[in-house]
C-alpha cells in the first residue's frame, strides 16, 4: 500500500480512537447522570474527558512514532548509509525490500542507479580498451614499415614506394578513427541542446518507409513495411536525429548482409503511451550473449568483419543516446525472420 494512502488512514485511525470514543463517553455520562449528580457534572465531566483524551492521545502518538520509525525513518537511514558506501569499482549486494509503497520504489530505483553506474564504468573501460586496440593496430604496422625503411638501406625505389603507400593508408585509417571518435563526441554534445517538434507518428513512419524502400531497391533488396498508427498520434522529436537512427539501422542491415536476397521488415504500433518502431532483417543475426552488448560504444560482433565493412561500433551506441534523449528506450532481439531485430519506442504526446 502506498504511503499516500497509509498516512491518511493512520490519521483517520487517530481520529477514530480519540474523538469518536470521547464523544461516546460524553454522551454516556449525560444520559446516565442523575439529577443529584448534575450539580457536580460539569467539573466531573471536564476532568474525566481530559484524562481520557490525554491517555488516548499519548498512547496513539507513541504507537505512531514507533510505526513511523520502522516504516520511514529506519529505511531512509539505511539508504543514506548505503549512499555513503557507493563504489563504482566494487559492486555490493542490492538493497532488498518487499514493500510495494514509495519506499520500496525508492529502493528499486536506487538499485537501478547502482547498476547503471557500474555498467557506465565498465563501458568507459571498454571504450578506452577499444580505442587503444583500434589505434594500436595501424600504429604497429606503421612502426614496422618505418623500421624497415630505416634499417634496410638497400631497398629499391619500388619497394620504398610500396612501403610509403602502406604507411599512408594506415595513417589515413588512424585519421578516420579519430574523426569517428570526434563525430560521436560532437553528436553527444549536440543532443544536450536539440530542438524538439511535434510530429505525427504515422507521417514519420510512412516517409521513412518510402525513402528506404527506394534506397534498398537500388541494392536489389526488399523492404516490407506496415503500421497501425492513426492520424491523432503525435510524438515530440528532433526529426534529423530520429532519421539518423533509422539510417544507422538500415545501414547495418545492408552492411552485414551475407545473402543476395536480403529483406528488411519495418513495423510500427502504439502500446500504452508509447509509439514503437521495429526494424528487422533475415540476415545473419547475432548470438544471445551479444544482444545486450550491441549498444555499447565500440562493440562490434565480428572484428574481422568490422575492418572489411568500415564499422567501428558507434552506430547503435549513437542510436541509444538519441532515443534516450527523446525519453524512449531501445533494445535488440532475435527476429522471427531469422536475423536481427531492433525495437525502439518514443513517448506519445498527451
Buried (B, 14 or more C-beta within 10 A) or exposed (E): EEBEEBEEEBEEEBEEBBEEEBEEBBEEBEEEBEEEEEEEBEEBBEEEBEEBBEEBEEEBEEBBEEEEEEBBEEBEEEBEEBEEEEEEEEEEEBBEBEBEBEBBEBBBEBBEEBEEBBEEBEBEEBBEEBBEEBBEBBBEBBEBBEEEBEEEEEBEEEEBEEBEEBBEEBBEBBEEBEEBBEEBEEBBEBBEEEEBEEBBBBEBBBBBBEBBBEBBEEEEBBBEBEBEBEEEBBBBBBEEBBBBBBBBBBBBBBBBBEEEEBBBBBBBBBEEEBBBBBBBBBBBBBEEEBBEBBBBBBBBBBEEBBBEBEBBBBBBBBBBBBBBBBBBBBBBEBBEBBBBBBBBBBBBBE
